[in-house]
Amino acid sequence: MGLIPWRPLSPTFGAEAQIDLSSPLGPEMLDAWRELFERRHLILVRCGALSAGDHQRAVGAFGRLIASEKASAFVSTDPEKGSLGTTEVAFHSDFSFTPHPLDGISLYGLSLVDDASSTRWISAIDGYAHLPEALRERIAGLQVLNVISNDRCERNRFQQGPSPLPATAHPLVRYTNAGQPFVYANEAQSDHVVGLSPAESDAVLDALFAALYDPARIVEHRWRKGDLVVWNNQVLQHARGDVSGIGERTLRRFEFGESALSDQFPEFMAMIRSSYGRGERPVMQP
């Protein structure tokens, strides 16, 4: 990792690295690239111009790349170029409602107004470390039901309907490969703590969210054209503010993990594709 100059983005996670990703990395540099990601969980590189192939190769060093579930591999305010629109997006972990959430995500600033928008991250490792001991004991062994987002701005709730809605129960406390515990609940997709009454569940989640989203521990990056960011999607959660009125904001996206959403919930994805084919807005919750 000493081969790559970097500075911390926060005391506990994130690194801004100086590395040339426009050509293949040699074996030692590749090992250092992977080690930096394993230790810091988020890497920012001010790349300048970077081709899709170079971006793909750099991110592929961290895991199995999976095909985008969207019409294109872009996040954009321009619906002709990508998805997610212009609304605020609450803190979440992509695919946390599936048995196999994404391992990581990378975005590259392709076309945007410098410093006009940002992405924010929190570390669920930090969140767990700041929990009172009594709360750690309270959540040990419990599970949380995470559900697909219909409203990106706020907490989503699960309602059983006729369609196969993606939802999965996960341990509230998960562990990294290095054995670090982290909270696996998020403000957008966590419906309830399994086995608790609604009041008890809400009290536990409110306490967890208070620790997770402490403003003092949020890392915010203001985008400039040519920026590349890659992060651990399970240990970190990400969010953004409203991006309406800022002009075009198009970010190229690659993601890596064990399984695509279409492989895990094929019936649901078939329903979504059918809705788009009819020109309808897909409804993810009845």
URCOR-V771481 format. One record per helix or strand of 3 or more residues. SS is the DSSP state (A for helix, B for strand). FROM is the first residue (numbers start at 0). TO is the last residue. If there is no record, write none. Layout:
ss: (SS SS)
from: (FROM FROM)
to: (TO TO)
This chain:
ss: (B B A B A B B B B A A B B B B B A A B B B B A A)
from: (4 14 26 41 51 73 88 103 117 123 132 142 166 172 180 189 197 214 218 226 235 248 260 265)
to: (7 17 39 45 59 75 91 111 122 128 138 146 170 174 182 192 211 216 221 231 239 255 263 276)
